[in-house]
Amino acid sequence: MPSVNAKASEIPLLSRGEVLFPGTVTRIRLADARQMGQLRTASGGCFGFSLFIPAKGEHPAQHMRLGTEAVIEDYNQDEAGGLQLKLRGKRRFLIRQTRCLHDGQLVVRPEWLAEEEPRQLPVDYATMAQVVARYMEKVQPDYPQYKPLDCEDASFVGFRLAELLPMELEEKQMLLELTDPILRLRMLSTILPRFQPA
């Protein structure tokens, strides 16, 4: 995979039971001391966000090696003293090295992947663009920069559709790891019929 800025500094890692795509908004809560420590070490409000797979049988718990930069867009303190964070996915990265701090925080050295260049959406995937356009009408407050022309970009449509569909987490992770937006659309075209009315 091509990458840029391979000498990036360490960032704290949030291992969660979800996949964060570039551009996607997610909301999480930080409550205990270790999590608060992650907030303090998040340079520029930047975390690494990686899918966490719990232990199952003989398979140990693990986080995925490819994740997404998560940047804090908003936050507030709740009545219980925890912090509610609004995060947005940015660049993808490969985890090149991990390190555990004295308080239990996990920090990683990321190798940033090149961002996908805009590509014209092939006409074969126009139905996907229509689905995404309807979805964007519902989530407009979280995407203030959205414009209808975005639905002509293969990368935008693929990431938003992957965000929307209630797929298995392993499928979402596979779509995140693809670096070709047309291939991502092709994979989504085999998945989408599952969620369409019979």
Order of alpha helices (4+ residues) and beta strands (2+ residues): beta-beta-alpha-beta-beta-beta-beta-beta-alpha-alpha-alpha-alpha
